[in-house]
Protein backbone atom coordinates (compact mmCIF):
# COMPACT_ATOMS: atom_id res chain seq x y z
CA UNK A 1 0.00 0.00 0.00
CA UNK A 2 1.48 3.28 -1.01
CA UNK A 3 0.58 6.96 -1.24
CA UNK A 4 2.69 9.73 -2.76
CA UNK A 5 2.07 13.43 -3.35
CA UNK A 6 4.64 14.98 -5.65
CA UNK A 7 5.27 17.65 -8.26
CA UNK A 8 7.18 15.33 -10.59
CA UNK A 9 5.50 13.37 -13.37
CA UNK A 10 5.25 9.59 -13.08
CA UNK A 11 5.71 6.68 -15.48
CA UNK A 12 2.47 4.68 -15.42
CA UNK A 13 4.00 1.43 -16.66
CA UNK A 14 6.96 1.60 -14.29
CA UNK A 15 4.68 2.36 -11.33
CA UNK A 16 2.42 -0.61 -12.07
CA UNK A 17 5.37 -2.94 -12.67
CA UNK A 18 6.99 -1.95 -9.37
CA UNK A 19 3.70 -2.41 -7.51
CA UNK A 20 2.97 -5.94 -8.72
CA UNK A 21 6.47 -7.33 -9.31
CA UNK A 22 6.90 -10.76 -7.79
CA UNK A 23 3.39 -11.06 -6.36
CA UNK A 24 1.88 -14.06 -8.13
CA UNK A 25 -1.30 -13.94 -6.04
CA UNK A 26 -2.42 -11.04 -8.23
CA UNK A 27 -4.90 -11.99 -10.94
CA UNK A 28 -6.27 -8.53 -11.77
CA UNK A 29 -4.84 -5.03 -11.89
CA UNK A 30 -7.02 -1.94 -12.35
CA UNK A 31 -5.70 1.53 -12.96
CA UNK A 32 -6.88 5.07 -13.56
CA UNK A 33 -4.86 8.01 -14.84
CA UNK A 34 -6.32 11.50 -14.50
CA UNK A 35 -5.17 14.07 -17.06
CA UNK A 36 -5.57 17.86 -17.26
CA UNK A 37 -8.17 18.81 -19.86
CA UNK A 38 -7.80 21.86 -22.08
CA UNK A 39 -11.32 23.11 -21.42
CA UNK A 40 -13.74 23.56 -18.51
CA UNK A 41 -17.30 23.89 -19.76
CA UNK A 42 -16.80 26.16 -22.76
CA UNK A 43 -13.77 28.00 -21.37
CA UNK A 44 -10.28 27.05 -22.68
CA UNK A 45 -7.80 26.26 -19.89
CA UNK A 46 -4.16 27.28 -20.12
CA UNK A 47 -3.08 25.38 -17.00
CA UNK A 48 -4.27 24.06 -13.66
CA UNK A 49 -2.61 24.79 -10.34
CA UNK A 50 -3.07 22.11 -7.67
CA UNK A 51 -2.44 23.05 -4.05
CA UNK A 52 -2.53 21.01 -0.85
CA UNK A 53 -1.44 21.00 2.79
CA UNK A 54 1.64 18.76 3.11
CA UNK A 55 1.25 16.18 5.83
CA UNK A 56 -2.53 16.55 6.05
CA UNK A 57 -2.99 15.50 2.43
CA UNK A 58 -0.83 12.38 2.69
CA UNK A 59 -2.61 11.38 5.91
CA UNK A 60 -6.04 11.69 4.30
CA UNK A 61 -4.95 9.76 1.20
CA UNK A 62 -3.59 7.00 3.43
CA UNK A 63 -6.95 6.85 5.25
CA UNK A 64 -8.82 6.59 1.95
CA UNK A 65 -6.45 3.86 0.75
CA UNK A 66 -6.78 1.99 4.05
CA UNK A 67 -10.56 2.02 3.69
CA UNK A 68 -10.28 0.47 0.23
CA UNK A 69 -8.04 -2.22 1.69
CA UNK A 70 -10.64 -2.93 4.39
CA UNK A 71 -13.48 -3.19 1.88
CA UNK A 72 -11.71 -5.40 -0.69
CA UNK A 73 -9.07 -8.14 -0.52
CA UNK A 74 -6.28 -6.19 -2.19
CA UNK A 75 -2.77 -7.46 -2.71
CA UNK A 76 -1.46 -3.99 -3.55
CA UNK A 77 -2.63 -0.43 -4.06
CA UNK A 78 -1.07 2.86 -5.08
CA UNK A 79 -2.12 6.50 -5.20
CA UNK A 80 0.19 9.06 -6.80
CA UNK A 81 -1.17 12.61 -6.92
CA UNK A 82 0.67 15.56 -8.41
CA UNK A 83 0.63 19.17 -7.25
CA UNK A 84 1.88 22.40 -8.75
CA UNK A 85 1.19 23.95 -12.15
CA UNK A 86 0.13 21.42 -14.79
CA UNK A 87 -0.58 22.06 -18.47
CA UNK A 88 -3.32 20.39 -20.52
CA UNK A 89 -2.36 16.81 -21.33
CA UNK A 90 -0.22 16.36 -18.22
CA UNK A 91 -1.00 13.57 -15.76
CA UNK A 92 -2.52 14.57 -12.41
CA UNK A 93 -3.23 11.31 -10.61
CA UNK A 94 -2.57 7.59 -10.79
CA UNK A 95 -4.65 5.04 -8.89
CA UNK A 96 -3.75 1.35 -9.12
CA UNK A 97 -5.30 -1.59 -7.30
CA UNK A 98 -4.37 -5.25 -7.55
CA UNK A 99 -6.21 -8.30 -6.25
CA UNK A 100 -6.57 -12.00 -6.86
CA UNK A 101 -9.73 -11.27 -8.84
CA UNK A 102 -10.70 -8.53 -11.28
CA UNK A 103 -13.93 -7.45 -9.54
CA UNK A 104 -12.12 -6.43 -6.34
CA UNK A 105 -9.46 -4.61 -8.36
CA UNK A 106 -12.01 -2.77 -10.53
CA UNK A 107 -14.41 -1.88 -7.70
CA UNK A 108 -11.67 -0.68 -5.35
CA UNK A 109 -10.10 1.43 -8.09
CA UNK A 110 -13.45 3.09 -8.80
CA UNK A 111 -13.97 3.65 -5.06
CA UNK A 112 -10.57 5.30 -4.68
CA UNK A 113 -11.17 7.59 -7.66
CA UNK A 114 -14.60 8.65 -6.39
CA UNK A 115 -13.35 9.29 -2.86
CA UNK A 116 -10.26 11.16 -4.03
CA UNK A 117 -12.53 13.55 -5.93
CA UNK A 118 -14.69 14.24 -2.88
CA UNK A 119 -12.56 13.65 0.23
CA UNK A 120 -8.94 14.44 -0.67
CA UNK A 121 -7.79 17.93 0.40
CA UNK A 122 -6.61 19.36 -2.91
CA UNK A 123 -7.53 22.77 -4.28
CA UNK A 124 -7.56 23.34 -8.04
CA UNK A 125 -7.21 26.69 -9.76
CA UNK A 126 -7.99 26.72 -13.48
CA UNK A 127 -5.99 29.32 -15.36
CA UNK A 128 -7.81 30.87 -18.34
CA UNK A 129 -7.30 33.93 -20.54
CA UNK A 130 -9.71 35.73 -18.17
CA UNK A 131 -7.69 34.83 -15.06
CA UNK A 132 -7.88 32.10 -12.46
CA UNK A 133 -10.97 30.35 -11.15
CA UNK A 134 -11.09 27.92 -8.22
CA UNK A 135 -12.80 24.64 -9.08
CA UNK A 136 -15.91 23.99 -7.00
CA UNK A 137 -17.11 20.56 -5.93
CA UNK A 138 -19.32 18.98 -8.56
CA UNK A 139 -22.68 17.34 -7.88
CA UNK A 140 -21.73 14.45 -10.18
CA UNK A 141 -18.66 13.69 -8.03
CA UNK A 142 -20.72 13.75 -4.83
CA UNK A 143 -23.33 11.50 -6.44
CA UNK A 144 -20.65 9.01 -7.52
CA UNK A 145 -19.19 8.92 -4.01
CA UNK A 146 -22.60 8.37 -2.39
CA UNK A 147 -22.92 4.95 -3.99
CA UNK A 148 -20.05 3.74 -1.78
CA UNK A 149 -21.79 5.00 1.36
CA UNK A 150 -25.00 3.22 0.40
CA UNK A 151 -23.27 -0.06 -0.50
C-alpha positions in Angstrom: 0.0 0.0 0.0 1.5 3.3 -1.0 0.6 7.0 -1.2 2.7 9.7 -2.8 2.1 13.4 -3.3 4.6 15.0 -5.7 5.3 17.6 -8.3 7.2 15.3 -10.6 5.5 13.4 -13.4 5.3 9.6 -13.1 5.7 6.7 -15.5 2.5 4.7 -15.4 4.0 1.4 -16.7 7.0 1.6 -14.3 4.7 2.4 -11.3 2.4 -0.6 -12.1 5.4 -2.9 -12.7 7.0 -1.9 -9.4 3.7 -2.4 -7.5 3.0 -5.9 -8.7 6.5 -7.3 -9.3 6.9 -10.8 -7.8 3.4 -11.1 -6.4 1.9 -14.1 -8.1 -1.3 -13.9 -6.0 -2.4 -11.0 -8.2 -4.9 -12.0 -10.9 -6.3 -8.5 -11.8 -4.8 -5.0 -11.9 -7.0 -1.9 -12.4 -5.7 1.5 -13.0 -6.9 5.1 -13.6 -4.9 8.0 -14.8 -6.3 11.5 -14.5 -5.2 14.1 -17.1 -5.6 17.9 -17.3 -8.2 18.8 -19.9 -7.8 21.9 -22.1 -11.3 23.1 -21.4 -13.7 23.6 -18.5 -17.3 23.9 -19.8 -16.8 26.2 -22.8 -13.8 28.0 -21.4 -10.3 27.1 -22.7 -7.8 26.3 -19.9 -4.2 27.3 -20.1 -3.1 25.4 -17.0 -4.3 24.1 -13.7 -2.6 24.8 -10.3 -3.1 22.1 -7.7 -2.4 23.1 -4.0 -2.5 21.0 -0.8 -1.4 21.0 2.8 1.6 18.8 3.1 1.2 16.2 5.8 -2.5 16.6 6.1 -3.0 15.5 2.4 -0.8 12.4 2.7 -2.6 11.4 5.9 -6.0 11.7 4.3 -4.9 9.8 1.2 -3.6 7.0 3.4 -7.0 6.9 5.3 -8.8 6.6 2.0 -6.5 3.9 0.8 -6.8 2.0 4.1 -10.6 2.0 3.7 -10.3 0.5 0.2 -8.0 -2.2 1.7 -10.6 -2.9 4.4 -13.5 -3.2 1.9 -11.7 -5.4 -0.7 -9.1 -8.1 -0.5 -6.3 -6.2 -2.2 -2.8 -7.5 -2.7 -1.5 -4.0 -3.5 -2.6 -0.4 -4.1 -1.1 2.9 -5.1 -2.1 6.5 -5.2 0.2 9.1 -6.8 -1.2 12.6 -6.9 0.7 15.6 -8.4 0.6 19.2 -7.3 1.9 22.4 -8.7 1.2 23.9 -12.1 0.1 21.4 -14.8 -0.6 22.1 -18.5 -3.3 20.4 -20.5 -2.4 16.8 -21.3 -0.2 16.4 -18.2 -1.0 13.6 -15.8 -2.5 14.6 -12.4 -3.2 11.3 -10.6 -2.6 7.6 -10.8 -4.6 5.0 -8.9 -3.7 1.4 -9.1 -5.3 -1.6 -7.3 -4.4 -5.3 -7.6 -6.2 -8.3 -6.3 -6.6 -12.0 -6.9 -9.7 -11.3 -8.8 -10.7 -8.5 -11.3 -13.9 -7.4 -9.5 -12.1 -6.4 -6.3 -9.5 -4.6 -8.4 -12.0 -2.8 -10.5 -14.4 -1.9 -7.7 -11.7 -0.7 -5.3 -10.1 1.4 -8.1 -13.5 3.1 -8.8 -14.0 3.7 -5.1 -10.6 5.3 -4.7 -11.2 7.6 -7.7 -14.6 8.6 -6.4 -13.4 9.3 -2.9 -10.3 11.2 -4.0 -12.5 13.6 -5.9 -14.7 14.2 -2.9 -12.6 13.7 0.2 -8.9 14.4 -0.7 -7.8 17.9 0.4 -6.6 19.4 -2.9 -7.5 22.8 -4.3 -7.6 23.3 -8.0 -7.2 26.7 -9.8 -8.0 26.7 -13.5 -6.0 29.3 -15.4 -7.8 30.9 -18.3 -7.3 33.9 -20.5 -9.7 35.7 -18.2 -7.7 34.8 -15.1 -7.9 32.1 -12.5 -11.0 30.3 -11.2 -11.1 27.9 -8.2 -12.8 24.6 -9.1 -15.9 24.0 -7.0 -17.1 20.6 -5.9 -19.3 19.0 -8.6 -22.7 17.3 -7.9 -21.7 14.4 -10.2 -18.7 13.7 -8.0 -20.7 13.8 -4.8 -23.3 11.5 -6.4 -20.7 9.0 -7.5 -19.2 8.9 -4.0 -22.6 8.4 -2.4 -22.9 4.9 -4.0 -20.0 3.7 -1.8 -21.8 5.0 1.4 -25.0 3.2 0.4 -23.3 -0.1 -0.5 
